Amino acid sequence: MVCRYGDDLRSMVNQVKQYTKEGNVANYIPALSLADPADVAVSIYDGKDTCFSEGNHYQLFTLQSISKVLTLALALMDHGREIVFSKVGMEPTGDPFNSISKLESNIPSKPLNPMINAGALAVSSLIKGNSNEGKLKRLLNLVRELSGNNQININKEVAKSEFESANLNRALSYFMKQHGIITSDVDELLDFYTKQCAIEVNCEDLAKIGYALAHQGEHPSDKYSVIPAEIARLVKTFMVTCGMYNASGEFAIRVGIPAKSGVSGGIVGAVPGSIGIGIYGPALDEKGNSIAGMKLLELLASRYHLSIF
Ligand code: GLU
């Protein structure tokens, strides 16, 4: 089969592999430290039958912060903008994803945006459902529909490992509970949050999720609406302004693709009206972004003129 991206992808992945040596896998969640730092993989989905992939693209990894995009979409579908943005703001922070400092200095106390941990915890506390099991089932259904993969599930070991070590996220949650931003039981919320972060995908799944977001929230192959177009637009805007932690500004300049990364080394990219991109590269830079993954996106954006700006 003639493949538009095939040879290019191979040479780009080979080119960026060297950068993996400059990064480190996340170890503050013990289970994530088992990843192979030398891994780099990419899939591109353009709405046809196959994904164009290179590297170990069947390797499973957990969504981590990429899940924040999906819970935001679900919370907006559950409650609408007014309620969601009464609990969380719309501004980038310039601080690390797990920082507590602006929660205290901001008056009224409300997390600045849904892509940092505090904001994501506030959003997760809004998901509708009678129990965590019911809420997770709804979230999993959304992820399965957006990726067209019914096999997607939660990696229970990663979830447990994070739940046991999530002291900072507990602190953020207790602070927000004190200030009325969340009302749920903190351990219940942490149980949900750590499981949402531990949803396990591969690069192809991510590429299809990116494609769905790039195409007004439509199912990647059957084209029916999974997420309302307005919510897909809003989510992509957050990906541009806050998706790459406190490197989002530089990333917008260097790459210019709406994207969200996670500390597992995953990155989802959504080029509006065009392709979806899924990347895996667990060696991270000091801000928590996949070091080779960022370079790879830069090469792709330049080669195929993918910047939205
Ligand atoms: N589960 C991780 C945490 O809350 C997600 C962080 C991330 O991927 O940025 O710390």
Boltz pocket constraint, residues with backbone or C-beta under 6 A from the ligand:
constraints:
  - pocket:
      binder: B
      contacts: [[A, 63], [A, 64], [A, 65], [A, 66], [A, 97], [A, 98], [A, 117], [A, 162], [A, 169], [A, 193], [A, 194], [A, 197], [A, 261], [A, 262], [A, 263], [A, 264], [A, 288]]
      max_distance: 6.0
